[in-house]
Amino acid sequence: MITWHEEVPFDFTHPCVNRIFTEKAVFFDIETTGLSPVNATVYLIGTAARRGDVIVLDQFFAESPGEERAVIRAFSHVLKGYETVITYNGDRFDIPFLKAKYEKDGPEGLFSGLASLDIRKEAARVKGLLHLADLKQKSIETFLDVGRDDLFSGGELIPVYEDYLKNAGRKELHCLKLHNYEDVLHMPALLPVLSFCGMIDGGFSVVSLEGNEYTAFDGGVAKELFFVLKLSEPVCRRISSNRGPFYLTARGETARLRVGLYEGELKYFFPDYKDYFYLPDEDTAVHKSVSAYVDKAHRRKARPAECYTKREGIFLPQYETIQEPAFYERYKDKKSYFELTEDFAESEPLLKRYLVHVLRLLGRSG
């Protein structure tokens, strides 16, 4: 088994990095000859830990498949003393793969008692905000302007390792080491992306809320709300994102969200349509308890799509039932609305609940 050790200065000034990457957390990444722990082997594990303002990197390389167990054992010793493991896609691949290998050859509990943070899983929640084509680690690195010399993917290195096993070539060894080295070295630099996760999880306060009127494309007057938010942690890059009636910009410690309002008439659909009659002349539904006062010629049993009452007002859009009652333009629309009231506009908890809904929606949008 070959081992490599290196210590590299690192910039821990971003609050997100400093908060997450403590001396009780360790990053790791594995390289394997395939996706299944049954048929594939681990040939390289890299780790990155913090000591003050320095990243301590250790790599363990199997010069032959028979050294896989030694590599995993060396890694298990590194884990001692840490509270959290941080990976990129580790919850889906690295951790289950190593658990299967470790528990086959030794006692259970390679990761017992350790919390896990998967950067890929968290980044997936804000993919829409970052406008990423995919969630590969190199795509996040490109978004953050993190450069690397390695040009290979993990899959592309499998034949390189096979060539190394045949001739122990220095060129192959360099490629294998470099890919894993840059993966673990750059993972801490990806942590500022999680500042966007903090934002969509409610890490903000509402600074101001203002209404505005503007001329729409059809020439009519439309209404919108402007929210200004102060973020608990500054976001690492300026971003903008929009979906339907929502438009968001964020930079530093400030986010601005514009919400297009609906002014006019909407429908509230009663849930128990079998208890209602529809009145075609009035285009509304009434409960059967009062339908006896309506001439039978002017009523019929309500169907789900016509079991409604109408409300005129100014409404905010929502894609889940965040506020009730929920009003719709049409039956079974995905988007609903709730009425803009003073109680809503003056309630910090209600505002925050709605804003988290919108921000998470924008995070999921492609």
C-alpha positions as CSV (number, residue, x, y, z in Angstrom):
1,M,0.0,0.0,0.0
2,I,1.2,3.5,-0.9
3,T,0.3,6.4,1.4
4,W,0.6,10.1,0.6
5,H,0.4,13.0,3.2
6,E,0.3,16.7,2.4
7,E,-0.7,19.9,4.3
8,V,-2.2,22.8,2.3
9,P,-3.1,26.3,3.5
10,F,-6.8,27.1,3.0
11,D,-9.1,30.1,3.1
12,F,-11.6,29.6,5.9
13,T,-13.1,33.1,5.8
14,H,-16.5,32.2,4.3
15,P,-18.9,31.7,7.3
16,C,-20.4,28.6,5.7
17,V,-16.9,27.0,5.4
18,N,-15.9,27.9,8.9
19,R,-19.1,26.7,10.4
20,I,-19.2,23.3,8.7
21,F,-15.5,22.4,8.3
22,T,-14.4,22.2,11.9
23,E,-11.6,20.1,13.3
24,K,-14.3,17.5,14.1
25,A,-15.2,17.0,10.4
26,V,-13.4,15.0,7.8
27,F,-13.9,14.8,4.0
28,F,-13.3,11.7,2.1
29,D,-13.6,10.2,-1.4
30,I,-13.1,6.7,-2.8
31,E,-12.0,5.4,-6.1
32,T,-13.3,1.9,-7.2
33,T,-13.1,-0.4,-10.1
34,G,-16.9,-0.4,-10.5
35,L,-20.2,0.4,-8.9
36,S,-21.0,-2.8,-7.0
37,P,-19.1,-3.7,-3.8
38,V,-19.7,-7.3,-4.7
39,N,-17.7,-7.3,-7.9
40,A,-15.6,-4.2,-7.6
41,T,-12.7,-3.2,-5.3
42,V,-11.6,0.0,-3.6
43,Y,-8.2,1.0,-4.8
44,L,-7.8,4.5,-3.4
45,I,-9.3,6.5,-0.5
46,G,-8.5,10.2,0.1
47,T,-9.2,12.2,3.2
48,A,-9.1,15.9,4.1
49,A,-9.2,17.2,7.7
50,R,-8.6,20.6,9.2
51,R,-5.9,21.7,11.5
52,G,-6.1,25.4,12.2
53,D,-6.1,27.1,8.8
54,V,-4.5,24.1,7.0
55,I,-6.0,21.2,5.2
56,V,-4.4,17.9,6.1
57,L,-4.7,15.4,3.1
58,D,-4.0,11.7,3.4
59,Q,-4.4,9.1,0.6
60,F,-4.2,5.4,0.7
61,F,-3.5,3.5,-2.5
62,A,-3.8,-0.2,-3.2
63,E,-0.9,-1.4,-5.4
64,S,-2.9,-4.6,-6.0
65,P,-6.5,-5.7,-5.3
66,G,-5.2,-7.7,-2.4
67,E,-4.4,-4.5,-0.6
68,E,-8.0,-3.3,-0.6
69,R,-8.5,-4.4,3.0
70,A,-5.4,-2.6,4.2
71,V,-6.6,0.6,2.5
72,I,-10.0,0.4,4.2
73,R,-8.4,-0.3,7.6
74,A,-6.1,2.6,7.2
75,F,-9.1,4.8,6.5
76,S,-11.0,3.4,9.5
77,H,-8.2,4.6,11.7
78,V,-8.4,8.1,10.2
79,L,-12.1,8.3,11.2
80,K,-11.4,8.0,14.9
81,G,-11.8,11.3,16.7
82,Y,-14.2,12.8,14.2
83,E,-17.9,13.6,14.5
84,T,-18.9,14.2,10.9
85,V,-18.0,12.8,7.5
86,I,-18.5,15.1,4.5
87,T,-18.7,13.7,1.0
88,Y,-19.8,14.4,-2.5
89,N,-22.5,11.8,-3.3
90,G,-21.2,9.7,-0.4
91,D,-24.6,8.9,1.1
92,R,-25.5,7.1,-2.2
93,F,-22.2,5.6,-3.1
94,D,-19.0,5.9,-1.0
95,I,-20.6,5.1,2.4
96,P,-22.7,2.1,1.4
97,F,-19.8,0.8,-0.7
98,L,-17.4,0.9,2.2
99,K,-19.9,-0.4,4.7
100,A,-20.4,-3.4,2.6
101,K,-16.7,-4.0,2.3
102,Y,-15.9,-3.4,5.9
103,E,-18.7,-5.4,7.4
104,K,-17.7,-8.4,5.2
105,D,-14.2,-8.5,6.5
106,G,-14.5,-7.2,10.1
107,P,-16.7,-5.8,12.8
108,E,-19.7,-3.6,11.9
109,G,-19.8,0.1,12.5
110,L,-17.3,1.8,10.2
111,F,-19.4,5.0,10.3
112,S,-21.2,4.4,13.6
113,G,-21.7,7.5,15.7
114,L,-20.7,9.8,12.8
115,A,-23.0,12.4,11.2
116,S,-23.0,12.6,7.4
117,L,-23.1,15.6,5.2
118,D,-23.5,14.9,1.4
119,I,-22.7,18.1,-0.5
120,R,-24.3,16.7,-3.7
121,K,-27.6,16.0,-1.9
122,E,-27.7,19.5,-0.5
123,A,-26.7,21.1,-3.9
124,A,-29.6,19.2,-5.5
125,R,-32.0,21.3,-3.5
126,V,-30.7,24.5,-5.0
127,K,-29.9,23.3,-8.5
128,G,-32.5,25.6,-10.0
129,L,-30.9,28.7,-8.4
130,L,-27.5,27.8,-9.7
131,H,-28.6,26.9,-13.2
132,L,-26.5,23.8,-13.3
133,A,-26.7,21.4,-16.2
134,D,-26.0,18.5,-13.9
135,L,-24.8,17.8,-10.3
136,K,-21.3,16.5,-11.0
137,Q,-18.6,17.8,-8.6
138,K,-16.8,19.4,-11.5
139,S,-20.0,21.4,-12.4
140,I,-20.1,22.9,-8.9
141,E,-16.4,23.6,-9.1
142,T,-17.0,25.4,-12.4
143,F,-19.9,27.5,-10.9
144,L,-17.5,28.5,-8.1
145,D,-14.5,29.1,-10.4
146,V,-12.5,26.3,-8.7
147,G,-9.8,25.2,-11.2
148,R,-8.3,21.7,-11.4
149,D,-5.6,20.0,-13.4
150,D,-7.3,16.5,-13.4
151,L,-9.2,15.8,-16.6
152,F,-10.6,12.4,-15.8
153,S,-13.8,11.1,-14.3
154,G,-13.9,8.2,-11.9
155,G,-15.2,5.8,-14.5
156,E,-12.5,6.8,-17.0
157,L,-9.8,5.9,-14.4
158,I,-10.8,2.3,-14.2
159,P,-8.8,1.2,-17.2
160,V,-6.0,3.5,-16.0
161,Y,-5.8,1.5,-12.8
162,E,-6.0,-1.8,-14.8
163,D,-3.0,-0.6,-16.8
164,Y,-1.2,0.3,-13.6
165,L,-1.7,-3.2,-12.3
166,K,0.0,-4.5,-15.4
167,N,3.1,-2.3,-15.4
168,A,3.1,-0.1,-12.3
169,G,3.6,2.9,-14.5
170,R,4.4,6.2,-13.0
171,K,2.2,8.1,-15.4
172,E,-0.9,6.0,-14.5
173,L,-0.1,6.4,-10.8
174,H,0.1,10.2,-11.2
175,C,-3.3,10.3,-12.9
176,L,-4.9,8.1,-10.3
177,K,-3.5,10.1,-7.4
178,L,-4.3,13.5,-8.9
179,H,-7.9,12.8,-9.5
180,N,-8.6,11.7,-6.0
181,Y,-6.3,14.4,-4.5
182,E,-8.2,17.2,-6.3
183,D,-11.6,15.6,-5.4
184,V,-10.9,15.8,-1.6
185,L,-8.9,19.0,-1.8
186,H,-11.7,20.9,-3.6
187,M,-14.6,19.5,-1.6
188,P,-14.1,22.1,1.2
189,A,-14.1,24.8,-1.5
190,L,-17.7,23.7,-2.4
191,L,-19.1,24.4,1.0
192,P,-20.1,28.0,0.2
193,V,-22.7,26.6,-2.2
194,L,-24.6,25.5,1.0
195,S,-25.2,29.2,1.8
196,F,-28.0,28.9,-0.7
197,C,-29.4,26.0,1.2
198,G,-29.4,28.1,4.4
199,M,-31.4,30.8,2.5
200,I,-34.1,28.4,1.3
201,D,-34.4,26.9,4.8
202,G,-35.3,30.2,6.3
203,G,-31.9,31.7,7.1
204,F,-33.1,35.3,6.6
205,S,-35.2,38.0,8.1
206,V,-37.7,40.2,6.2
207,V,-36.4,43.7,5.9
208,S,-39.2,45.2,3.9
209,L,-42.4,44.4,2.0
210,E,-43.8,46.8,-0.6
211,G,-46.5,46.8,-3.2
212,N,-46.1,48.1,-6.7
213,E,-48.1,48.6,-9.9
214,Y,-46.8,48.2,-13.4
215,T,-48.0,48.1,-17.0
216,A,-48.4,44.5,-18.2
217,F,-47.7,43.2,-21.7
218,D,-51.4,43.5,-22.5
219,G,-51.5,47.1,-21.5
220,G,-53.4,46.6,-18.3
221,V,-52.2,47.5,-14.8
222,A,-50.8,44.6,-12.8
223,K,-49.7,44.4,-9.1
224,E,-46.7,42.8,-7.5
225,L,-45.0,42.6,-4.1
226,F,-41.4,43.2,-3.4
227,F,-39.7,41.5,-0.5
228,V,-36.2,42.5,0.7
229,L,-34.5,39.8,2.8
230,K,-31.4,40.0,5.0
231,L,-29.6,36.7,4.8
232,S,-28.1,35.0,7.9
233,E,-25.0,34.0,5.8
234,P,-23.9,35.7,2.6
235,V,-24.4,33.7,-0.5
236,C,-21.1,33.0,-2.4
237,R,-22.2,34.2,-5.8
238,R,-24.8,36.6,-7.3
239,I,-27.7,34.6,-8.7
240,S,-31.0,35.3,-10.3
241,S,-33.9,32.8,-10.8
242,N,-37.5,33.0,-12.0
243,R,-40.5,30.8,-12.3
244,G,-43.9,32.0,-13.4
245,P,-44.9,34.9,-11.0
246,F,-41.6,34.7,-9.0
247,Y,-38.3,36.5,-9.7
248,L,-35.4,36.3,-7.2
249,T,-32.0,37.9,-7.0
250,A,-29.5,37.3,-4.3
251,R,-26.1,38.8,-3.7
252,G,-24.0,38.9,-0.5
253,E,-26.3,39.3,2.5
254,T,-29.3,40.6,0.5
255,A,-32.0,38.8,-1.5
256,R,-34.8,40.4,-3.3
257,L,-38.0,38.6,-4.4
258,R,-40.7,39.9,-6.7
259,V,-44.1,38.1,-6.5
260,G,-46.7,38.8,-9.2
261,L,-50.2,39.2,-7.7
262,Y,-53.5,38.0,-9.1
263,E,-56.2,40.6,-9.0
264,G,-59.8,39.5,-9.8
265,E,-62.1,36.6,-9.2
266,L,-61.1,33.1,-8.2
267,K,-62.9,30.0,-7.0
268,Y,-62.9,28.1,-3.8
269,F,-63.8,24.5,-4.4
270,F,-65.7,22.7,-1.6
271,P,-64.1,19.3,-0.7
272,D,-67.4,17.4,-0.2
273,Y,-69.1,18.0,-3.5
274,K,-71.7,15.3,-2.8
275,D,-73.1,17.6,-0.1
276,Y,-73.7,20.5,-2.6
277,F,-75.9,21.6,-5.4
278,Y,-74.8,23.7,-8.3
279,L,-76.9,26.7,-9.3
280,P,-76.2,27.4,-13.0
281,D,-78.0,30.7,-13.1
282,E,-75.8,32.1,-10.3
283,D,-72.6,30.0,-11.2
284,T,-72.1,28.9,-7.6
285,A,-72.7,25.9,-5.3
286,V,-74.7,25.8,-2.2
287,H,-74.9,23.2,0.6
288,K,-77.8,20.8,0.4
289,S,-79.1,22.1,3.7
290,V,-80.1,25.3,2.0
291,S,-80.8,24.0,-1.5
292,A,-84.4,23.2,-0.5
293,Y,-85.1,26.9,-0.9
294,V,-84.0,26.8,-4.6
295,D,-86.4,25.7,-7.3
296,K,-85.4,22.2,-8.6
297,A,-85.4,23.6,-12.2
298,H,-82.5,25.9,-11.2
299,R,-80.3,23.4,-9.4
300,R,-78.5,20.2,-10.0
301,K,-76.2,17.9,-8.0
302,A,-72.8,19.4,-8.0
303,R,-69.9,17.8,-9.8
304,P,-66.4,18.3,-8.4
305,A,-65.4,20.9,-11.0
306,E,-68.5,23.0,-10.3
307,C,-68.6,22.8,-6.6
308,Y,-67.3,26.2,-5.8
309,T,-67.9,29.7,-4.5
310,K,-66.2,32.8,-5.9
311,R,-64.2,35.5,-4.3
312,E,-63.0,38.8,-5.6
313,G,-59.7,40.2,-4.3
314,I,-56.0,40.4,-4.6
315,F,-54.2,37.0,-4.2
316,L,-50.7,35.6,-3.9
317,P,-49.7,32.4,-5.8
318,Q,-48.7,29.2,-4.2
319,Y,-47.8,25.7,-5.5
320,E,-48.6,24.0,-2.2
321,T,-51.3,24.8,0.3
322,I,-49.2,27.1,2.4
323,Q,-52.1,29.5,3.3
324,E,-55.8,28.7,3.5
325,P,-58.4,29.0,2.1
326,A,-56.8,28.1,-1.3
327,F,-58.4,29.6,-4.4
328,Y,-58.1,28.4,-8.0
329,E,-58.6,29.7,-11.5
330,R,-59.7,26.2,-12.6
331,Y,-60.4,22.9,-11.0
332,K,-57.3,20.8,-10.3
333,D,-54.8,23.5,-11.3
334,K,-51.4,22.9,-9.7
335,K,-51.1,26.5,-8.7
336,S,-53.5,28.0,-6.2
337,Y,-53.8,31.4,-4.5
338,F,-54.6,32.9,-1.1
339,E,-55.9,36.3,-0.3
340,L,-53.5,39.1,0.5
341,T,-54.6,40.4,3.9
342,E,-53.2,42.8,6.5
343,D,-52.8,39.8,8.9
344,F,-50.6,38.1,6.4
345,A,-48.5,41.2,5.5
346,E,-47.9,42.0,9.2
347,S,-47.1,38.5,10.4
348,E,-43.4,37.5,10.4
349,P,-44.1,33.8,10.8
350,L,-46.7,33.8,7.9
351,L,-44.4,35.8,5.7
352,K,-41.4,33.5,6.4
353,R,-43.4,30.3,5.8
354,Y,-44.6,31.6,2.4
355,L,-41.1,32.9,1.4
356,V,-39.5,29.5,2.3
357,H,-42.1,27.8,0.1
358,V,-41.2,30.1,-2.8
359,L,-37.5,29.9,-2.4
360,R,-37.5,26.1,-2.2
361,L,-39.7,26.0,-5.3
362,L,-37.1,28.2,-7.2
363,G,-34.4,25.9,-5.9
364,R,-36.0,22.9,-7.5
365,S,-36.8,24.6,-10.8
366,G,-34.6,23.8,-13.7
